[in-house]
Amino acid sequence: MSAEDLERYETEIELQLYREYSDVVKMFTYVVETERRFYLANSMDMHVRNEDGATYFEIDLRDAWVWDMYRPAPARFVSNVRVVTFKDVNVEELRRED
């Protein structure tokens, strides 16, 4: 497989993932972005922890979807996710349109 073939394949997978995201985003309440992943979730708890002078975040997500092009579609839906990170975390609550 050439580099061009690989790039074309990855572009197609990302496009499919974006289409899936567009279809499912309206099912979720929160967008959570970490340095490694992007999640949609209906429930989330975040705790800031300090240990030995280091600050980190513990994030628990329930009823979630994860942006990961290397997982097949059904595996992107997860019941529970626990994230522990020393990096920035961005959390947004999505507006519900009735």
Rosetta blueprint (number, residue, H / E / L):
1 M L
2 S L
3 A H
4 E H
5 D H
6 L H
7 E H
8 R H
9 Y H
10 E H
11 T H
12 E H
13 I H
14 E H
15 L H
16 Q H
17 L H
18 Y H
19 R H
20 E H
21 Y H
22 S H
23 D H
24 V H
25 V H
26 K H
27 M H
28 F L
29 T L
30 Y E
31 V E
32 V E
33 E E
34 T L
35 E L
36 R L
37 R L
38 F E
39 Y E
40 L E
41 A E
42 N E
43 S E
44 M E
45 D E
46 M E
47 H E
48 V E
49 R E
50 N E
51 E E
52 D L
53 G L
54 A E
55 T E
56 Y E
57 F E
58 E E
59 I E
60 D E
61 L E
62 R E
63 D E
64 A E
65 W E
66 V E
67 W L
68 D L
69 M L
70 Y L
71 R L
72 P L
73 A H
74 P H
75 A H
76 R H
77 F E
78 V E
79 S E
80 N E
81 V E
82 R E
83 V E
84 V E
85 T E
86 F L
87 K L
88 D L
89 V L
90 N E
91 V E
92 E E
93 E E
94 L L
95 R L
96 R L
97 E L
98 D L
